[in-house]
């Protein structure tokens, strides 16, 4: 009876450890995904901002050329 109780207790401990380990793995992977998504969002913002600045500069250049067309 004592041996059976020990085996049951050990199985319970093993089960808890395995679930805890699996939970940690899932949380870790989820964290990595969240970090990756954050990096993607930041890179997207950077690209959009760069494109906006390029477009703004292009419009300003065109406007400058049109205003000073006679000078060229």
N, C-alpha and C positions, 0 to 999 in steps of 0.2 A: 504494500500500500504506500509506504514512504517513497519507494523508488518510482512508483507511478505518479505520485504527486510532484516529485522532483522533475520527472520528464514533462509533465503537463506545464509546470512552472517554466521550465527551460523553453518549451515550445512557445509559450506566451511571450517570454522575453525575446526570443528569436523573431516572432511575428511582429512585435512592437518595434524592434530594431530595424527590421526590413522595411516596414511601413515608414518609419522615420527617415530612413536612408532614401527611400523612393520619393518621399515628400521633399526632402532637401534637393534631390536631383531635379525634380519638377520645378521647384522654386528657383533654383539656379539657372535652369534653361529659360524659364520665363523672364528672369532678370536679364539674361543675355539678349533675349528677343526685344525686351523693352529698351535696352541700351542701343541695340541696332536700329530700332524704329526711331529713337531720338536722334541718332546720328543721321539717318536718312532725312528726317524733317529739317534738321539744321543745314544739311547740305542742300536740300531743296530750296530753303530760304535764301541761302547764300547765292545759289544759281539764279533765283528769281531777282534778287537784288542786283546782281551783276548785270543781268539782262536788262533790267530797268535802267540802270545807269548807262549802259551802252546805247540803248534806244534814245534816252534823253540827250546824250552827247551827239548822236547822229542827227536828231531833230535840230539841235542848236547849231550844228555845223551847216546843215541845209539852210536854215534860216539866215545864218551869217552870210552864206554864199549868195543867197537871193537878194539880201539887202545891199550887198556890196558887189553886185554883178557887174556894174559898170567899171569897177576898179580892175577887174581881171582882164 
